[in-house]
Amino acid sequence: MSIEHSILAVISFRPSTGYDIKSEFEHKAAGLFWGISYGSLYPKLKKLEKEGFITTIELETGGRKKKLYELTGKGWVELEGWLARKPEPPAIRDELFMKMAAWHNEMDVKILAEHLKDRAKESQEILNFVNEWKQNNTSYINSVGMLAMRFAELKLEAELTWIKESLFLLEHNELPEGQDPKKLGEKQMARRKAALKSDS
């Protein structure tokens, strides 16, 4: 998913200011859908305008000028072409899972338990936000969008269940059996010991 197409999608909801678009990328549940940072939003908006996908509308409210971005006909065609194309597989970049993959026997699992508790708190907050978002009577969510919201709920609920199970296993020292046919864990600890010794 390109940032440009995500911007077109947001503007399709309603004519939007740069701030409106930025807010869509930054709200609590944005990572469940966008998976991107809004980054250099204004240069992207300029690019989209230059290429004829969006246009600007000047509005004056309360003596202040406001610039809204709106899709052009070309922008709608581009957006709808993107909607019709097969989506790319999701890119999963989760620091917690990378840390768990690299965890080793010299690390205190109590630290990992704290990481999981922090994640559970964050995930519960996002789940609460999604539940409220669906019925806040202010946000626009179409019927198909509600299907995506249901996926977000199930994903977060599954994550919270997994964290609860993982914490139980960590706290009761009942971790599942790993596999290490090439003895990489032993070699990893030997390399670590040698590196620490040479640095001291």
Secondary structure, DSSP 8 states (H G I E B T S, - for coil): --HHHHHHHHHHHS-B-HHHHHHHHHSTTHHHHT-S---SHHHHHHHHHHTTSEEEEEEEETTEEEEEEEE-HHHHHHHHHHHHS---------HHHHHHHH--TTS-HHHHHHHHHHHHHHHHHHHHHHHHHTTSSSS---HHHHHHHHHHHHHHHHHHHHHHHHHHHHHTT-------TT-HHHHHHHHHHHHHHHH-
